[in-house]
Amino acid sequence: MPVKKVFEGSVDYIQILDKNGKVDEELEPDISKDVLDKLYRHMVTARTWDKKCLALQRTGRMYTYAPLVGQEATIIGTGMAADKTDWIFPSYRESYLYHMRGIPLSQINISWMGWEKGLQIDPEYRTFPYAIPIGTQLPYATGGAYSMKMKGEKSAVISFGGDGSTSEGEFHDALNFAGVLETPNVFIISNNHYAISVPRKWQTKSETLAQKALAYGLKGIQADGNDVLAVYRLVKESARRAREENKPTVLELVTYRMGMHTTSDDPKKYRSEEEVEYWKKRDPIDRFRIYLENKGIWSEDYEKEVNEGAKQKVEDAVKEAEEFKGDPKEMFNHVLADMTKNLEEQKKEAFKK
Ligand SMILES: Cc1ncc(C[n+]2csc(CCOP(=O)(O)OP(=O)(O)O)c2C)c(N)n1
């Protein structure tokens, strides 16, 4: 039977810095020394802060926390590539991004310590509160991008979701509308291989997550998410394409969650030590350090200075956050714009003496 092909698509995979720190010179982005230095400092500070948050939670000084260790390149690469005028819609694992947007680290600690104040982000930072319900931020990201387009503002809207979020209806709604309305979106899928204990291979039979984009008429690219140069370059290019051409992109960043899902999870129950070891050898910070050494930026003294600076910053932020005194009643205040009768009653009930 004669057939006519009505659709053909493909997804590229990009890696610029391999696991040994060797750079692909043809793809290497032209990044100033100042930005390379900032990328490294943020990656080290994020890991130092993350370790501290875990210790705080374990000693009862912080509530449930979602570690970012292993995913620094996806977060920091994006934070550095985004313009101040772009919008960011993070999920809980990207909360370090607020700091990159100019919000004090202490405020992020306050949010993980359970205070509402922590996520009251001034709109001038163009960063939405992180979403805990999976994928719910994505239709808002499309709506936000559509409003940027309607207003004629040249701003990209960059959102994050995990591999698990691609199984939520909201992911598909968001992509579909972005395709139809031609919105300036960059949808990042942080494929860290797990949705709590559910491995990526149980999420979908699709070869890549990026190819989901093709069904909705968007561009889909897969990249090594532990390669900060690839993340930086792809987010920069996709955001420019969004701003200038109203073309949305899906970027699947392949990474690995080195820690537990949250502090209430034990990953040893569902994954092997060999697997973790495999990913340790692909660490995003180790390979970038080698790259910086080859560029003449990294040295033992530089490492010492960066680490000491990060530790001090983190300790100062903890001190400041622990001095914060909030009002527990506030937790009812921001559930909805106007408090419903039900909530009023619950608030009274919860705090009656
Ligand atoms: C709508 C919804 N369903 C279920 C949950 C419970 N839950 C919390 S995290 C999570 C897994 C998310 O995995 P993924 O999207 O891959 O992101 P990751 O945590 O790995 O960064 C689930 C199912 C939730 N928060 N929201």
The ligand as an SDF file (V2000), in Angstrom:
LIG
                    3D

 26 27  0  0  0  0  0  0  0  0999 V2000
   -0.0940   16.1860   42.2800 C   0  0  0  0  0  0  0  0  0  0  0  0
    0.8220   15.4660   43.1860 C   0  0  0  0  0  0  0  0  0  0  0  0
    0.7890   14.1180   43.2380 N   0  0  0  0  0  0  0  0  0  0  0  0
    1.6370   13.4530   44.0480 C   0  0  0  0  0  0  0  0  0  0  0  0
    2.5320   14.1240   44.8360 C   0  0  0  0  0  0  0  0  0  0  0  0
    3.4900   13.3850   45.7300 C   0  0  0  0  0  0  0  0  0  0  0  0
    4.8390   13.5220   45.2100 N   0  0  0  0  0  0  0  0  0  0  0  0
    5.7000   14.3840   45.7480 C   0  0  0  0  0  0  0  0  0  0  0  0
    7.1590   14.4090   44.9420 S   0  0  0  0  0  0  0  0  0  0  0  0
    6.6520   13.2430   43.8450 C   0  0  0  0  0  0  0  0  0  0  0  0
    7.5900   12.7490   42.7630 C   0  0  0  0  0  0  0  0  0  0  0  0
    7.9720   13.8030   41.7940 C   0  0  0  0  0  0  0  0  0  0  0  0
    8.9660   13.3430   40.9360 O   0  0  0  0  0  0  0  0  0  0  0  0
    9.5780   14.2370   39.8150 P   0  0  0  0  0  0  0  0  0  0  0  0
    8.5210   15.0020   39.1090 O   0  0  0  0  0  0  0  0  0  0  0  0
   10.4290   13.3610   38.9770 O   0  0  0  0  0  0  0  0  0  0  0  0
   10.4730   15.3070   40.5850 O   0  0  0  0  0  0  0  0  0  0  0  0
   11.6950   15.1010   41.5930 P   0  0  0  0  0  0  0  0  0  0  0  0
   11.1220   15.0400   42.9740 O   0  0  0  0  0  0  0  0  0  0  0  0
   12.4020   13.8470   41.2250 O   0  0  0  0  0  0  0  0  0  0  0  0
   12.5400   16.2990   41.4520 O   0  0  0  0  0  0  0  0  0  0  0  0
    5.3530   12.8550   44.1250 C   0  0  0  0  0  0  0  0  0  0  0  0
    4.6190   11.8350   43.3430 C   0  0  0  0  0  0  0  0  0  0  0  0
    2.5180   15.5440   44.7720 C   0  0  0  0  0  0  0  0  0  0  0  0
    3.3620   16.2850   45.4720 N   0  0  0  0  0  0  0  0  0  0  0  0
    1.6630   16.1770   43.9360 N   0  0  0  0  0  0  0  0  0  0  0  0
  1  2  1  0
  2  3  1  0
  2 26  2  0
  3  4  2  0
  4  5  1  0
  5  6  1  0
  5 24  2  0
  6  7  1  0
  7  8  2  0
  7 22  1  0
  8  9  1  0
  9 10  1  0
 10 11  1  0
 10 22  2  0
 11 12  1  0
 12 13  1  0
 13 14  1  0
 14 15  2  0
 14 16  1  0
 14 17  1  0
 17 18  1  0
 18 19  2  0
 18 20  1  0
 18 21  1  0
 22 23  1  0
 24 25  1  0
 24 26  1  0
M  CHG  1   7   1
M  END
$$$$
